[in-house]
């Protein structure tokens, strides 16, 4: 059972005001490759899994931005951590879906 939800908004700093969408797509590809459950929303992406694994994914996402040519990156992160009872996107949003 997952024990954490982690929402991230990644903001790549680009040279000469380049379009950031290809970088955001790359960041989402990192999440997809990790095989954790995730949901993309207009302003952030939420992942569900073990806290350590999710934090490792954030690290890889940031490194991917630098590897792809961004001089810097900002990551805004929100974490819901519940090691006793677990964490589920579906459970938290079921009355809205």
Buried (B, 14 or more C-beta within 10 A) or exposed (E): EBBBBBBBBBBBBBEEEEEBEEBBEBBBEBBEEBEBBBBEEEEBBBBBBBBEBBBEBBEBBBEBBEEBEBEEBEBEEEBBEBEEEEBBBEEEEEEEE
